[in-house]
Amino acid sequence: MPEEVKKPVTYDVDGYDIVTKALETVLNTFPGLQPTEKIKFSSLKEDEGIAFYPVSGAVVASEKKYITGIVDQLCNYPFYIVYRSAPTTPGIKTEIKEFLDTLGKWLEKQPVQVDGKEYHLESYPTLTEGRVIESITRLTPSYLDTVAENKVEDWVVSMSLKYRKKFKK
């Protein structure tokens, strides 16, 4: 029986930086953020904060080459959002979970309620160099990932951003 040949994983290296900047921008327009809150890239304080972390680079999931010289790539940028806090009551834990679930729903362009008002993400940020965000989806509901000895908790939601890149070779 012949061995299955695995295709090597390819990455859109330049797309990683472009998508990371755009994602940071859209995350920080979430209406559920407090005026003093900011979702940072790969940076959390020891006991608090909200950040997003890419799981890997921007992976080229599929690629089509046309006889016209156009290359059409569908890329996947998996990431997760971490909310770190030292909750003092069970109610705060519920609020953190609801915050992450609402953020995920909003990124999927679904309508969400924040402080009794409905919000809807109309469009994703514009990317450069022939890239267009097609969707952002939740891969998991939010969940408690870790509890440190000092009672600091990391709540997480896993997400995937898919974008298309077209260019002429």
Contacts in CASP RR format, 6 or more apart in sequence:
PFRMAT RR
TARGET T0000
AUTHOR 0000-0000-0000
METHOD contacts of the structure
MODEL  1
MPEEVKKPVTYDVDGYDIVTKALETVLNTFPGLQPTEKIKFSSLKEDEGI
AFYPVSGAVVASEKKYITGIVDQLCNYPFYIVYRSAPTTPGIKTEIKEFL
DTLGKWLEKQPVQVDGKEYHLESYPTLTEGRVIESITRLTPSYLDTVAEN
KVEDWVVSMSLKYRKKFKK
9 59 0 8 1.000
10 59 0 8 1.000
10 60 0 8 1.000
10 63 0 8 1.000
11 56 0 8 1.000
11 57 0 8 1.000
11 58 0 8 1.000
11 59 0 8 1.000
11 60 0 8 1.000
12 58 0 8 1.000
12 59 0 8 1.000
12 60 0 8 1.000
12 73 0 8 1.000
12 75 0 8 1.000
12 131 0 8 1.000
12 165 0 8 1.000
13 58 0 8 1.000
14 129 0 8 1.000
15 58 0 8 1.000
15 75 0 8 1.000
15 127 0 8 1.000
15 129 0 8 1.000
15 131 0 8 1.000
15 165 0 8 1.000
16 54 0 8 1.000
16 57 0 8 1.000
16 58 0 8 1.000
16 77 0 8 1.000
18 127 0 8 1.000
18 128 0 8 1.000
18 129 0 8 1.000
18 131 0 8 1.000
19 58 0 8 1.000
19 77 0 8 1.000
19 127 0 8 1.000
19 131 0 8 1.000
19 133 0 8 1.000
19 161 0 8 1.000
19 163 0 8 1.000
20 41 0 8 1.000
20 54 0 8 1.000
22 124 0 8 1.000
22 125 0 8 1.000
22 126 0 8 1.000
22 127 0 8 1.000
22 133 0 8 1.000
23 52 0 8 1.000
23 77 0 8 1.000
23 79 0 8 1.000
23 125 0 8 1.000
23 161 0 8 1.000
24 39 0 8 1.000
24 40 0 8 1.000
24 41 0 8 1.000
24 52 0 8 1.000
25 125 0 8 1.000
26 107 0 8 1.000
26 121 0 8 1.000
26 124 0 8 1.000
26 125 0 8 1.000
27 39 0 8 1.000
27 52 0 8 1.000
27 81 0 8 1.000
27 103 0 8 1.000
27 107 0 8 1.000
28 38 0 8 1.000
28 39 0 8 1.000
30 39 0 8 1.000
30 103 0 8 1.000
30 106 0 8 1.000
31 106 0 8 1.000
31 112 0 8 1.000
31 114 0 8 1.000
31 117 0 8 1.000
31 119 0 8 1.000
32 99 0 8 1.000
32 102 0 8 1.000
32 103 0 8 1.000
32 114 0 8 1.000
32 115 0 8 1.000
33 39 0 8 1.000
37 49 0 8 1.000
37 50 0 8 1.000
38 50 0 8 1.000
39 50 0 8 1.000
39 51 0 8 1.000
39 52 0 8 1.000
39 81 0 8 1.000
40 49 0 8 1.000
40 50 0 8 1.000
40 51 0 8 1.000
40 52 0 8 1.000
41 51 0 8 1.000
41 52 0 8 1.000
42 51 0 8 1.000
42 52 0 8 1.000
42 53 0 8 1.000
42 54 0 8 1.000
43 51 0 8 1.000
44 50 0 8 1.000
44 51 0 8 1.000
44 82 0 8 1.000
44 84 0 8 1.000
45 84 0 8 1.000
46 152 0 8 1.000
47 84 0 8 1.000
47 85 0 8 1.000
47 86 0 8 1.000
47 150 0 8 1.000
47 152 0 8 1.000
48 84 0 8 1.000
48 85 0 8 1.000
48 86 0 8 1.000
48 152 0 8 1.000
49 83 0 8 1.000
49 84 0 8 1.000
49 85 0 8 1.000
50 81 0 8 1.000
50 82 0 8 1.000
50 83 0 8 1.000
50 84 0 8 1.000
51 81 0 8 1.000
51 82 0 8 1.000
51 84 0 8 1.000
52 79 0 8 1.000
52 80 0 8 1.000
52 81 0 8 1.000
52 82 0 8 1.000
53 79 0 8 1.000
53 80 0 8 1.000
53 81 0 8 1.000
53 82 0 8 1.000
54 77 0 8 1.000
54 78 0 8 1.000
54 79 0 8 1.000
55 78 0 8 1.000
55 79 0 8 1.000
55 80 0 8 1.000
55 158 0 8 1.000
56 78 0 8 1.000
57 77 0 8 1.000
58 75 0 8 1.000
58 76 0 8 1.000
58 77 0 8 1.000
58 163 0 8 1.000
59 75 0 8 1.000
59 76 0 8 1.000
59 77 0 8 1.000
59 78 0 8 1.000
60 73 0 8 1.000
60 74 0 8 1.000
60 75 0 8 1.000
61 74 0 8 1.000
61 75 0 8 1.000
61 76 0 8 1.000
61 162 0 8 1.000
62 73 0 8 1.000
62 74 0 8 1.000
63 71 0 8 1.000
63 72 0 8 1.000
63 73 0 8 1.000
63 74 0 8 1.000
64 71 0 8 1.000
64 72 0 8 1.000
64 73 0 8 1.000
65 71 0 8 1.000
65 72 0 8 1.000
65 169 0 8 1.000
66 72 0 8 1.000
68 168 0 8 1.000
69 168 0 8 1.000
69 169 0 8 1.000
70 166 0 8 1.000
70 167 0 8 1.000
70 168 0 8 1.000
70 169 0 8 1.000
71 166 0 8 1.000
71 167 0 8 1.000
71 168 0 8 1.000
71 169 0 8 1.000
72 164 0 8 1.000
72 165 0 8 1.000
72 166 0 8 1.000
73 164 0 8 1.000
73 165 0 8 1.000
73 166 0 8 1.000
74 134 0 8 1.000
74 162 0 8 1.000
74 163 0 8 1.000
74 164 0 8 1.000
75 131 0 8 1.000
75 162 0 8 1.000
75 163 0 8 1.000
75 164 0 8 1.000
75 165 0 8 1.000
76 160 0 8 1.000
76 161 0 8 1.000
76 162 0 8 1.000
77 160 0 8 1.000
77 161 0 8 1.000
77 162 0 8 1.000
77 163 0 8 1.000
78 139 0 8 1.000
78 158 0 8 1.000
78 159 0 8 1.000
78 160 0 8 1.000
78 161 0 8 1.000
79 158 0 8 1.000
79 159 0 8 1.000
79 160 0 8 1.000
79 161 0 8 1.000
80 156 0 8 1.000
80 157 0 8 1.000
80 158 0 8 1.000
80 159 0 8 1.000
81 100 0 8 1.000
81 103 0 8 1.000
81 104 0 8 1.000
81 156 0 8 1.000
81 157 0 8 1.000
81 159 0 8 1.000
82 145 0 8 1.000
82 154 0 8 1.000
82 155 0 8 1.000
82 156 0 8 1.000
83 96 0 8 1.000
83 99 0 8 1.000
83 100 0 8 1.000
83 142 0 8 1.000
83 154 0 8 1.000
83 155 0 8 1.000
83 156 0 8 1.000
84 152 0 8 1.000
84 153 0 8 1.000
84 154 0 8 1.000
84 155 0 8 1.000
85 92 0 8 1.000
85 96 0 8 1.000
85 152 0 8 1.000
85 153 0 8 1.000
85 155 0 8 1.000
86 150 0 8 1.000
86 151 0 8 1.000
86 152 0 8 1.000
86 153 0 8 1.000
87 93 0 8 1.000
87 96 0 8 1.000
87 153 0 8 1.000
93 144 0 8 1.000
93 153 0 8 1.000
93 155 0 8 1.000
96 142 0 8 1.000
96 153 0 8 1.000
96 155 0 8 1.000
97 142 0 8 1.000
97 143 0 8 1.000
97 155 0 8 1.000
100 142 0 8 1.000
100 155 0 8 1.000
100 156 0 8 1.000
100 157 0 8 1.000
101 141 0 8 1.000
101 142 0 8 1.000
101 157 0 8 1.000
102 112 0 8 1.000
102 113 0 8 1.000
102 114 0 8 1.000
103 157 0 8 1.000
104 136 0 8 1.000
104 138 0 8 1.000
104 157 0 8 1.000
104 159 0 8 1.000
105 112 0 8 1.000
105 138 0 8 1.000
106 112 0 8 1.000
106 119 0 8 1.000
106 120 0 8 1.000
106 121 0 8 1.000
107 121 0 8 1.000
107 136 0 8 1.000
107 138 0 8 1.000
107 159 0 8 1.000
108 135 0 8 1.000
108 136 0 8 1.000
108 137 0 8 1.000
108 138 0 8 1.000
109 120 0 8 1.000
109 121 0 8 1.000
109 122 0 8 1.000
109 136 0 8 1.000
110 120 0 8 1.000
111 118 0 8 1.000
111 119 0 8 1.000
111 120 0 8 1.000
112 118 0 8 1.000
112 119 0 8 1.000
112 120 0 8 1.000
113 119 0 8 1.000
124 133 0 8 1.000
124 136 0 8 1.000
125 133 0 8 1.000
127 133 0 8 1.000
127 163 0 8 1.000
129 165 0 8 1.000
129 167 0 8 1.000
130 165 0 8 1.000
130 166 0 8 1.000
130 167 0 8 1.000
131 163 0 8 1.000
131 164 0 8 1.000
131 165 0 8 1.000
132 163 0 8 1.000
132 164 0 8 1.000
133 161 0 8 1.000
133 162 0 8 1.000
133 163 0 8 1.000
134 162 0 8 1.000
134 163 0 8 1.000
134 164 0 8 1.000
135 161 0 8 1.000
135 162 0 8 1.000
136 159 0 8 1.000
136 160 0 8 1.000
136 161 0 8 1.000
136 162 0 8 1.000
137 159 0 8 1.000
137 160 0 8 1.000
137 162 0 8 1.000
138 157 0 8 1.000
138 158 0 8 1.000
138 159 0 8 1.000
139 158 0 8 1.000
139 159 0 8 1.000
139 160 0 8 1.000
140 156 0 8 1.000
140 157 0 8 1.000
140 158 0 8 1.000
141 157 0 8 1.000
142 155 0 8 1.000
142 156 0 8 1.000
142 157 0 8 1.000
143 155 0 8 1.000
143 156 0 8 1.000
143 157 0 8 1.000
144 153 0 8 1.000
144 154 0 8 1.000
144 155 0 8 1.000
145 154 0 8 1.000
145 155 0 8 1.000
145 156 0 8 1.000
146 153 0 8 1.000
146 154 0 8 1.000
147 153 0 8 1.000
147 154 0 8 1.000
END
